[in-house]
Amino acid sequence: MSKGLSLWFAASSIIILAVAAIAISHSGWIALILSVLGVFNIGYGFVIKSKRRKSSIEQPN
């Protein structure tokens, strides 16, 4: 995975989870939804990373 894409997933996950932490004081449901969204964002980053690694291994040099 490129450094830019890694930075995007890391930064977006931090922002989503930070907003979820702030949302705890306003609404528990919004905080829960944002937390789940943040975890899915992190997981999706790992999925992209493994797909790119797998495709680079399968391609002959």
PDB file of N, CA, C and O in Angstrom:
ATOM      1  N   MET A   1       0.854  -1.163   0.000  1.00  0.00           N
ATOM      2  CA  MET A   1       0.000   0.000   0.000  1.00  0.00           C
ATOM      3  C   MET A   1       0.904   1.231   0.000  1.00  0.00           C
ATOM      4  O   MET A   1       1.925   1.267   0.686  1.00  0.00           O
ATOM      5  N   SER A   2       0.519   2.213  -0.762  1.00  0.00           N
ATOM      6  CA  SER A   2       1.320   3.426  -0.837  1.00  0.00           C
ATOM      7  C   SER A   2       1.231   4.215   0.472  1.00  0.00           C
ATOM      8  O   SER A   2       0.300   4.049   1.260  1.00  0.00           O
ATOM      9  N   LYS A   3       2.214   5.063   0.672  1.00  0.00           N
ATOM     10  CA  LYS A   3       2.240   5.852   1.913  1.00  0.00           C
ATOM     11  C   LYS A   3       1.056   6.808   1.991  1.00  0.00           C
ATOM     12  O   LYS A   3       0.508   7.032   3.071  1.00  0.00           O
ATOM     13  N   GLY A   4       0.668   7.359   0.876  1.00  0.00           N
ATOM     14  CA  GLY A   4      -0.466   8.277   0.862  1.00  0.00           C
ATOM     15  C   GLY A   4      -1.763   7.593   1.247  1.00  0.00           C
ATOM     16  O   GLY A   4      -2.558   8.140   2.011  1.00  0.00           O
ATOM     17  N   LEU A   5      -1.976   6.392   0.717  1.00  0.00           N
ATOM     18  CA  LEU A   5      -3.191   5.648   1.040  1.00  0.00           C
ATOM     19  C   LEU A   5      -3.179   5.208   2.506  1.00  0.00           C
ATOM     20  O   LEU A   5      -4.212   5.243   3.174  1.00  0.00           O
ATOM     21  N   SER A   6      -2.030   4.801   2.997  1.00  0.00           N
ATOM     22  CA  SER A   6      -1.909   4.442   4.416  1.00  0.00           C
ATOM     23  C   SER A   6      -2.207   5.643   5.304  1.00  0.00           C
ATOM     24  O   SER A   6      -2.904   5.526   6.312  1.00  0.00           O
ATOM     25  N   LEU A   7      -1.677   6.785   4.923  1.00  0.00           N
ATOM     26  CA  LEU A   7      -1.926   8.005   5.685  1.00  0.00           C
ATOM     27  C   LEU A   7      -3.407   8.360   5.663  1.00  0.00           C
ATOM     28  O   LEU A   7      -3.955   8.793   6.677  1.00  0.00           O
ATOM     29  N   TRP A   8      -4.058   8.181   4.517  1.00  0.00           N
ATOM     30  CA  TRP A   8      -5.485   8.471   4.412  1.00  0.00           C
ATOM     31  C   TRP A   8      -6.302   7.605   5.377  1.00  0.00           C
ATOM     32  O   TRP A   8      -7.150   8.120   6.105  1.00  0.00           O
ATOM     33  N   PHE A   9      -6.050   6.298   5.384  1.00  0.00           N
ATOM     34  CA  PHE A   9      -6.805   5.416   6.266  1.00  0.00           C
ATOM     35  C   PHE A   9      -6.498   5.717   7.738  1.00  0.00           C
ATOM     36  O   PHE A   9      -7.406   5.683   8.569  1.00  0.00           O
ATOM     37  N   ALA A  10      -5.256   6.006   8.070  1.00  0.00           N
ATOM     38  CA  ALA A  10      -4.917   6.314   9.456  1.00  0.00           C
ATOM     39  C   ALA A  10      -5.572   7.621   9.907  1.00  0.00           C
ATOM     40  O   ALA A  10      -6.164   7.687  10.985  1.00  0.00           O
ATOM     41  N   ALA A  11      -5.463   8.645   9.086  1.00  0.00           N
ATOM     42  CA  ALA A  11      -6.025   9.948   9.460  1.00  0.00           C
ATOM     43  C   ALA A  11      -7.545   9.904   9.520  1.00  0.00           C
ATOM     44  O   ALA A  11      -8.144  10.452  10.446  1.00  0.00           O
ATOM     45  N   SER A  12      -8.171   9.262   8.549  1.00  0.00           N
ATOM     46  CA  SER A  12      -9.633   9.209   8.560  1.00  0.00           C
ATOM     47  C   SER A  12     -10.141   8.398   9.745  1.00  0.00           C
ATOM     48  O   SER A  12     -11.174   8.737  10.321  1.00  0.00           O
ATOM     49  N   SER A  13      -9.447   7.349  10.113  1.00  0.00           N
ATOM     50  CA  SER A  13      -9.856   6.558  11.278  1.00  0.00           C
ATOM     51  C   SER A  13      -9.715   7.359  12.569  1.00  0.00           C
ATOM     52  O   SER A  13     -10.585   7.302  13.438  1.00  0.00           O
ATOM     53  N   ILE A  14      -8.632   8.097  12.690  1.00  0.00           N
ATOM     54  CA  ILE A  14      -8.434   8.926  13.884  1.00  0.00           C
ATOM     55  C   ILE A  14      -9.516   9.993  13.976  1.00  0.00           C
ATOM     56  O   ILE A  14     -10.052  10.244  15.055  1.00  0.00           O
ATOM     57  N   ILE A  15      -9.836  10.615  12.857  1.00  0.00           N
ATOM     58  CA  ILE A  15     -10.866  11.662  12.862  1.00  0.00           C
ATOM     59  C   ILE A  15     -12.230  11.083  13.228  1.00  0.00           C
ATOM     60  O   ILE A  15     -12.953  11.661  14.040  1.00  0.00           O
ATOM     61  N   ILE A  16     -12.580   9.948  12.634  1.00  0.00           N
ATOM     62  CA  ILE A  16     -13.877   9.332  12.930  1.00  0.00           C
ATOM     63  C   ILE A  16     -13.967   8.951  14.408  1.00  0.00           C
ATOM     64  O   ILE A  16     -14.987   9.202  15.049  1.00  0.00           O
ATOM     65  N   LEU A  17     -12.911   8.349  14.951  1.00  0.00           N
ATOM     66  CA  LEU A  17     -12.948   7.932  16.349  1.00  0.00           C
ATOM     67  C   LEU A  17     -12.902   9.130  17.301  1.00  0.00           C
ATOM     68  O   LEU A  17     -13.473   9.076  18.391  1.00  0.00           O
ATOM     69  N   ALA A  18     -12.232  10.202  16.899  1.00  0.00           N
ATOM     70  CA  ALA A  18     -12.220  11.409  17.730  1.00  0.00           C
ATOM     71  C   ALA A  18     -13.606  12.050  17.773  1.00  0.00           C
ATOM     72  O   ALA A  18     -14.053  12.499  18.828  1.00  0.00           O
ATOM     73  N   VAL A  19     -14.278  12.090  16.636  1.00  0.00           N
ATOM     74  CA  VAL A  19     -15.637  12.621  16.600  1.00  0.00           C
ATOM     75  C   VAL A  19     -16.569  11.725  17.412  1.00  0.00           C
ATOM     76  O   VAL A  19     -17.494  12.218  18.059  1.00  0.00           O
ATOM     77  N   ALA A  20     -16.335  10.424  17.384  1.00  0.00           N
ATOM     78  CA  ALA A  20     -17.140   9.510  18.200  1.00  0.00           C
ATOM     79  C   ALA A  20     -16.930   9.785  19.683  1.00  0.00           C
ATOM     80  O   ALA A  20     -17.879   9.727  20.465  1.00  0.00           O
ATOM     81  N   ALA A  21     -15.705  10.081  20.073  1.00  0.00           N
ATOM     82  CA  ALA A  21     -15.430  10.397  21.475  1.00  0.00           C
ATOM     83  C   ALA A  21     -16.134  11.686  21.893  1.00  0.00           C
ATOM     84  O   ALA A  21     -16.650  11.779  23.007  1.00  0.00           O
ATOM     85  N   ILE A  22     -16.157  12.663  21.018  1.00  0.00           N
ATOM     86  CA  ILE A  22     -16.855  13.912  21.317  1.00  0.00           C
ATOM     87  C   ILE A  22     -18.362  13.681  21.363  1.00  0.00           C
ATOM     88  O   ILE A  22     -19.065  14.285  22.172  1.00  0.00           O
ATOM     89  N   ALA A  23     -18.855  12.801  20.488  1.00  0.00           N
ATOM     90  CA  ALA A  23     -20.298  12.556  20.397  1.00  0.00           C
ATOM     91  C   ALA A  23     -20.848  11.805  21.606  1.00  0.00           C
ATOM     92  O   ALA A  23     -22.063  11.759  21.798  1.00  0.00           O
ATOM     93  N   ILE A  24     -19.985  11.222  22.415  1.00  0.00           N
ATOM     94  CA  ILE A  24     -20.454  10.481  23.594  1.00  0.00           C
ATOM     95  C   ILE A  24     -21.283  11.385  24.502  1.00  0.00           C
ATOM     96  O   ILE A  24     -22.283  10.946  25.071  1.00  0.00           O
ATOM     97  N   SER A  25     -20.879  12.626  24.639  1.00  0.00           N
ATOM     98  CA  SER A  25     -21.595  13.528  25.534  1.00  0.00           C
ATOM     99  C   SER A  25     -22.929  13.990  24.953  1.00  0.00           C
ATOM    100  O   SER A  25     -23.793  14.460  25.694  1.00  0.00           O
ATOM    101  N   HIS A  26     -23.106  13.864  23.643  1.00  0.00           N
ATOM    102  CA  HIS A  26     -24.338  14.321  23.003  1.00  0.00           C
ATOM    103  C   HIS A  26     -25.337  13.190  22.815  1.00  0.00           C
ATOM    104  O   HIS A  26     -26.495  13.308  23.214  1.00  0.00           O
ATOM    105  N   SER A  27     -24.898  12.113  22.217  1.00  0.00           N
ATOM    106  CA  SER A  27     -25.799  11.007  21.926  1.00  0.00           C
ATOM    107  C   SER A  27     -25.015   9.701  21.879  1.00  0.00           C
ATOM    108  O   SER A  27     -24.025   9.574  21.159  1.00  0.00           O
ATOM    109  N   GLY A  28     -25.472   8.755  22.649  1.00  0.00           N
ATOM    110  CA  GLY A  28     -24.812   7.455  22.679  1.00  0.00           C
ATOM    111  C   GLY A  28     -24.929   6.700  21.368  1.00  0.00           C
ATOM    112  O   GLY A  28     -24.010   5.990  20.963  1.00  0.00           O
ATOM    113  N   TRP A  29     -26.084   6.862  20.699  1.00  0.00           N
ATOM    114  CA  TRP A  29     -26.291   6.164  19.431  1.00  0.00           C
ATOM    115  C   TRP A  29     -25.366   6.677  18.339  1.00  0.00           C
ATOM    116  O   TRP A  29     -24.809   5.893  17.572  1.00  0.00           O
ATOM    117  N   ILE A  30     -25.205   7.977  18.270  1.00  0.00           N
ATOM    118  CA  ILE A  30     -24.304   8.550  17.265  1.00  0.00           C
ATOM    119  C   ILE A  30     -22.863   8.105  17.538  1.00  0.00           C
ATOM    120  O   ILE A  30     -22.114   7.786  16.615  1.00  0.00           O
ATOM    121  N   ALA A  31     -22.494   8.091  18.812  1.00  0.00           N
ATOM    122  CA  ALA A  31     -21.149   7.642  19.178  1.00  0.00           C
ATOM    123  C   ALA A  31     -20.937   6.182  18.803  1.00  0.00           C
ATOM    124  O   ALA A  31     -19.869   5.812  18.315  1.00  0.00           O
ATOM    125  N   LEU A  32     -21.947   5.357  19.029  1.00  0.00           N
ATOM    126  CA  LEU A  32     -21.851   3.939  18.681  1.00  0.00           C
ATOM    127  C   LEU A  32     -21.719   3.748  17.176  1.00  0.00           C
ATOM    128  O   LEU A  32     -20.898   2.954  16.717  1.00  0.00           O
ATOM    129  N   ILE A  33     -22.517   4.466  16.418  1.00  0.00           N
ATOM    130  CA  ILE A  33     -22.463   4.365  14.954  1.00  0.00           C
ATOM    131  C   ILE A  33     -21.106   4.824  14.433  1.00  0.00           C
ATOM    132  O   ILE A  33     -20.528   4.183  13.555  1.00  0.00           O
ATOM    133  N   LEU A  34     -20.600   5.922  14.964  1.00  0.00           N
ATOM    134  CA  LEU A  34     -19.290   6.414  14.521  1.00  0.00           C
ATOM    135  C   LEU A  34     -18.171   5.467  14.925  1.00  0.00           C
ATOM    136  O   LEU A  34     -17.201   5.304  14.184  1.00  0.00           O
ATOM    137  N   SER A  35     -18.291   4.845  16.082  1.00  0.00           N
ATOM    138  CA  SER A  35     -17.271   3.882  16.509  1.00  0.00           C
ATOM    139  C   SER A  35     -17.242   2.670  15.589  1.00  0.00           C
ATOM    140  O   SER A  35     -16.174   2.197  15.200  1.00  0.00           O
ATOM    141  N   VAL A  36     -18.416   2.176  15.250  1.00  0.00           N
ATOM    142  CA  VAL A  36     -18.483   1.036  14.323  1.00  0.00           C
ATOM    143  C   VAL A  36     -17.943   1.437  12.957  1.00  0.00           C
ATOM    144  O   VAL A  36     -17.227   0.665  12.321  1.00  0.00           O
ATOM    145  N   LEU A  37     -18.280   2.636  12.507  1.00  0.00           N
ATOM    146  CA  LEU A  37     -17.762   3.126  11.234  1.00  0.00           C
ATOM    147  C   LEU A  37     -16.231   3.234  11.265  1.00  0.00           C
ATOM    148  O   LEU A  37     -15.566   2.896  10.286  1.00  0.00           O
ATOM    149  N   GLY A  38     -15.682   3.699  12.374  1.00  0.00           N
ATOM    150  CA  GLY A  38     -14.227   3.787  12.503  1.00  0.00           C
ATOM    151  C   GLY A  38     -13.552   2.430  12.455  1.00  0.00           C
ATOM    152  O   GLY A  38     -12.510   2.270  11.820  1.00  0.00           O
ATOM    153  N   VAL A  39     -14.144   1.453  13.124  1.00  0.00           N
ATOM    154  CA  VAL A  39     -13.577   0.097  13.111  1.00  0.00           C
ATOM    155  C   VAL A  39     -13.666  -0.501  11.707  1.00  0.00           C
ATOM    156  O   VAL A  39     -12.725  -1.151  11.251  1.00  0.00           O
ATOM    157  N   PHE A  40     -14.794  -0.285  11.015  1.00  0.00           N
ATOM    158  CA  PHE A  40     -14.906  -0.765   9.640  1.00  0.00           C
ATOM    159  C   PHE A  40     -13.904  -0.074   8.727  1.00  0.00           C
ATOM    160  O   PHE A  40     -13.374  -0.704   7.812  1.00  0.00           O
ATOM    161  N   ASN A  41     -13.637   1.191   8.952  1.00  0.00           N
ATOM    162  CA  ASN A  41     -12.659   1.918   8.151  1.00  0.00           C
ATOM    163  C   ASN A  41     -11.265   1.323   8.345  1.00  0.00           C
ATOM    164  O   ASN A  41     -10.520   1.155   7.380  1.00  0.00           O
ATOM    165  N   ILE A  42     -10.918   1.010   9.576  1.00  0.00           N
ATOM    166  CA  ILE A  42      -9.627   0.381   9.850  1.00  0.00           C
ATOM    167  C   ILE A  42      -9.555  -0.985   9.173  1.00  0.00           C
ATOM    168  O   ILE A  42      -8.549  -1.318   8.546  1.00  0.00           O
ATOM    169  N   GLY A  43     -10.616  -1.769   9.300  1.00  0.00           N
ATOM    170  CA  GLY A  43     -10.653  -3.095   8.675  1.00  0.00           C
ATOM    171  C   GLY A  43     -10.562  -3.024   7.170  1.00  0.00           C
ATOM    172  O   GLY A  43      -9.879  -3.838   6.547  1.00  0.00           O
ATOM    173  N   TYR A  44     -11.250  -2.049   6.571  1.00  0.00           N
ATOM    174  CA  TYR A  44     -11.202  -1.887   5.124  1.00  0.00           C
ATOM    175  C   TYR A  44      -9.782  -1.533   4.663  1.00  0.00           C
ATOM    176  O   TYR A  44      -9.347  -1.955   3.592  1.00  0.00           O
ATOM    177  N   GLY A  45      -9.074  -0.763   5.473  1.00  0.00           N
ATOM    178  CA  GLY A  45      -7.678  -0.455   5.154  1.00  0.00           C
ATOM    179  C   GLY A  45      -6.824  -1.711   5.105  1.00  0.00           C
ATOM    180  O   GLY A  45      -5.969  -1.852   4.231  1.00  0.00           O
ATOM    181  N   PHE A  46      -7.056  -2.628   6.048  1.00  0.00           N
ATOM    182  CA  PHE A  46      -6.320  -3.892   6.040  1.00  0.00           C
ATOM    183  C   PHE A  46      -6.708  -4.758   4.843  1.00  0.00           C
ATOM    184  O   PHE A  46      -5.859  -5.450   4.282  1.00  0.00           O
ATOM    185  N   VAL A  47      -7.969  -4.726   4.450  1.00  0.00           N
ATOM    186  CA  VAL A  47      -8.417  -5.492   3.279  1.00  0.00           C
ATOM    187  C   VAL A  47      -7.726  -4.969   2.019  1.00  0.00           C
ATOM    188  O   VAL A  47      -7.233  -5.754   1.209  1.00  0.00           O
ATOM    189  N   ILE A  48      -7.691  -3.661   1.854  1.00  0.00           N
ATOM    190  CA  ILE A  48      -7.023  -3.056   0.690  1.00  0.00           C
ATOM    191  C   ILE A  48      -5.542  -3.425   0.683  1.00  0.00           C
ATOM    192  O   ILE A  48      -4.979  -3.754  -0.361  1.00  0.00           O
ATOM    193  N   LYS A  49      -4.920  -3.367   1.854  1.00  0.00           N
ATOM    194  CA  LYS A  49      -3.499  -3.694   1.954  1.00  0.00           C
ATOM    195  C   LYS A  49      -3.232  -5.132   1.533  1.00  0.00           C
ATOM    196  O   LYS A  49      -2.289  -5.395   0.786  1.00  0.00           O
ATOM    197  N   SER A  50      -4.060  -6.070   2.008  1.00  0.00           N
ATOM    198  CA  SER A  50      -3.822  -7.472   1.667  1.00  0.00           C
ATOM    199  C   SER A  50      -4.111  -7.749   0.197  1.00  0.00           C
ATOM    200  O   SER A  50      -3.413  -8.555  -0.420  1.00  0.00           O
ATOM    201  N   LYS A  51      -5.127  -7.100  -0.382  1.00  0.00           N
ATOM    202  CA  LYS A  51      -5.408  -7.298  -1.803  1.00  0.00           C
ATOM    203  C   LYS A  51      -4.273  -6.775  -2.673  1.00  0.00           C
ATOM    204  O   LYS A  51      -3.887  -7.411  -3.654  1.00  0.00           O
ATOM    205  N   ARG A  52      -3.742  -5.616  -2.308  1.00  0.00           N
ATOM    206  CA  ARG A  52      -2.626  -5.069  -3.091  1.00  0.00           C
ATOM    207  C   ARG A  52      -1.375  -5.923  -2.949  1.00  0.00           C
ATOM    208  O   ARG A  52      -0.637  -6.117  -3.916  1.00  0.00           O
ATOM    209  N   ARG A  53      -1.138  -6.430  -1.751  1.00  0.00           N
ATOM    210  CA  ARG A  53       0.030  -7.293  -1.547  1.00  0.00           C
ATOM    211  C   ARG A  53      -0.134  -8.579  -2.332  1.00  0.00           C
ATOM    212  O   ARG A  53       0.823  -9.048  -2.949  1.00  0.00           O
ATOM    213  N   LYS A  54      -1.340  -9.167  -2.323  1.00  0.00           N
ATOM    214  CA  LYS A  54      -1.585 -10.407  -3.035  1.00  0.00           C
ATOM    215  C   LYS A  54      -1.441 -10.207  -4.536  1.00  0.00           C
ATOM    216  O   LYS A  54      -0.869 -11.061  -5.214  1.00  0.00           O
ATOM    217  N   SER A  55      -1.943  -9.107  -5.067  1.00  0.00           N
ATOM    218  CA  SER A  55      -1.838  -8.869  -6.508  1.00  0.00           C
ATOM    219  C   SER A  55      -0.395  -8.596  -6.925  1.00  0.00           C
ATOM    220  O   SER A  55      -0.003  -8.936  -8.042  1.00  0.00           O
ATOM    221  N   SER A  56       0.395  -7.991  -6.049  1.00  0.00           N
ATOM    222  CA  SER A  56       1.791  -7.738  -6.402  1.00  0.00           C
ATOM    223  C   SER A  56       2.615  -9.024  -6.361  1.00  0.00           C
ATOM    224  O   SER A  56       3.596  -9.155  -7.093  1.00  0.00           O
ATOM    225  N   ILE A  57       2.222  -9.972  -5.511  1.00  0.00           N
ATOM    226  CA  ILE A  57       2.938 -11.258  -5.445  1.00  0.00           C
ATOM    227  C   ILE A  57       2.607 -12.111  -6.664  1.00  0.00           C
ATOM    228  O   ILE A  57       3.483 -12.797  -7.191  1.00  0.00           O
ATOM    229  N   GLU A  58       1.351 -12.080  -7.121  1.00  0.00           N
ATOM    230  CA  GLU A  58       0.926 -12.918  -8.234  1.00  0.00           C
ATOM    231  C   GLU A  58       1.457 -12.427  -9.566  1.00  0.00           C
ATOM    232  O   GLU A  58       1.595 -13.236 -10.484  1.00  0.00           O
ATOM    233  N   GLN A  59       1.758 -11.165  -9.724  1.00  0.00           N
ATOM    234  CA  GLN A  59       2.247 -10.626 -10.983  1.00  0.00           C
ATOM    235  C   GLN A  59       3.711 -11.000 -11.162  1.00  0.00           C
ATOM    236  O   GLN A  59       4.516 -10.796 -10.253  1.00  0.00           O
ATOM    237  N   PRO A  60       4.069 -11.551 -12.337  1.00  0.00           N
ATOM    238  CA  PRO A  60       5.485 -11.856 -12.585  1.00  0.00           C
ATOM    239  C   PRO A  60       6.284 -10.567 -12.810  1.00  0.00           C
ATOM    240  O   PRO A  60       5.761  -9.583 -13.331  1.00  0.00           O
ATOM    241  N   ASN A  61       7.527 -10.591 -12.419  1.00  0.00           N
ATOM    242  CA  ASN A  61       8.377  -9.399 -12.576  1.00  0.00           C
ATOM    243  C   ASN A  61       8.908  -9.321 -13.954  1.00  0.00           C
ATOM    244  O   ASN A  61       9.643  -8.389 -14.281  1.00  0.00           O
TER     245      ASN A  61
END
